[in-house]
Amino acid sequence: MNTNTEAAFDGLARLVQVIGKDTAIRQRFCRLASLTPVQRSNEVHIMAEQMAAERKDPELVALFRLFADARVFEAAMVAMRECGYVP
């Protein structure tokens, strides 16, 4: 596995932990699960643009954008369930 892929996985794992531990962020993120994959992708991109406009860390924004991919989002939800963040 190349360094960029490993860094992305590590970053996503940390981001899932942050989302899971913050009630407000977790609730907003979990609401995305009720959307269709296309709606969720659109919403993730909108949220990422808002984050960028708020001058959030560009690496954080880039990692967040990965959740637009249905496979990445589903993996994050599985991880949050396994960690006990969501039922």
C-alpha positions as CSV (number, residue, x, y, z in Angstrom):
1,M,0.0,0.0,0.0
2,N,1.5,3.4,-0.9
3,T,2.0,6.2,1.5
4,N,-0.9,8.3,0.2
5,T,-3.4,5.5,0.6
6,E,-2.2,4.7,4.1
7,A,-2.4,8.4,5.0
8,A,-6.0,8.5,3.7
9,F,-7.0,5.5,5.7
10,D,-5.4,6.9,8.8
11,G,-7.1,10.2,8.3
12,L,-10.5,8.6,7.7
13,A,-10.1,6.5,10.8
14,R,-9.3,9.6,12.9
15,L,-12.2,11.5,11.2
16,V,-14.6,8.7,12.1
17,Q,-13.5,8.9,15.7
18,V,-14.1,12.7,15.8
19,I,-17.5,12.3,14.2
20,G,-18.4,9.5,16.6
21,K,-17.4,11.4,19.7
22,D,-19.2,14.6,18.9
23,T,-22.9,14.3,19.3
24,A,-23.9,17.1,17.0
25,I,-21.6,16.1,14.2
26,R,-22.6,12.4,14.6
27,Q,-26.3,13.2,14.4
28,R,-25.8,15.3,11.2
29,F,-23.5,12.6,9.7
30,C,-26.0,9.8,10.5
31,R,-28.8,11.8,8.9
32,L,-26.9,11.4,5.7
33,A,-27.4,7.7,5.9
34,S,-31.1,8.2,5.2
35,L,-30.5,9.8,1.9
36,T,-30.0,8.1,-1.4
37,P,-26.4,7.7,-2.5
38,V,-26.7,10.5,-5.0
39,Q,-28.4,12.9,-2.5
40,R,-25.8,12.0,0.1
41,S,-22.9,12.6,-2.3
42,N,-24.4,16.0,-3.2
43,E,-24.9,16.9,0.5
44,V,-21.3,15.8,1.4
45,H,-19.9,18.1,-1.4
46,I,-22.1,21.0,-0.1
47,M,-20.9,20.4,3.5
48,A,-17.3,20.2,2.3
49,E,-17.7,23.5,0.5
50,Q,-19.1,25.1,3.7
51,M,-16.1,23.7,5.6
52,A,-13.7,25.1,3.0
53,A,-15.5,28.5,3.2
54,E,-15.0,28.4,6.9
55,R,-11.3,27.9,6.3
56,K,-11.2,24.5,7.9
57,D,-8.1,22.4,7.4
58,P,-7.8,21.6,3.7
59,E,-6.7,18.1,4.5
60,L,-9.8,17.6,6.7
61,V,-12.1,18.9,3.9
62,A,-10.4,16.6,1.3
63,L,-10.9,13.6,3.7
64,F,-14.5,14.6,4.3
65,R,-15.1,14.6,0.5
66,L,-14.3,10.9,0.4
67,F,-17.6,10.2,2.2
68,A,-19.3,11.2,-1.1
69,D,-18.3,7.7,-2.3
70,A,-21.0,5.3,-1.1
71,R,-18.5,2.6,-0.2
72,V,-16.4,4.9,2.0
73,F,-19.5,6.3,3.7
74,E,-20.8,2.7,4.4
75,A,-17.4,1.7,5.7
76,A,-17.5,4.7,8.1
77,M,-21.0,3.8,9.3
78,V,-19.8,0.2,9.9
79,A,-16.8,1.5,11.8
80,M,-19.0,3.8,13.9
81,R,-21.4,0.9,14.7
82,E,-18.4,-1.4,15.7
83,C,-17.0,1.3,17.9
84,G,-20.4,1.7,19.6
85,Y,-21.0,5.3,18.4
86,V,-24.3,4.4,16.7
87,P,-26.7,1.5,17.2
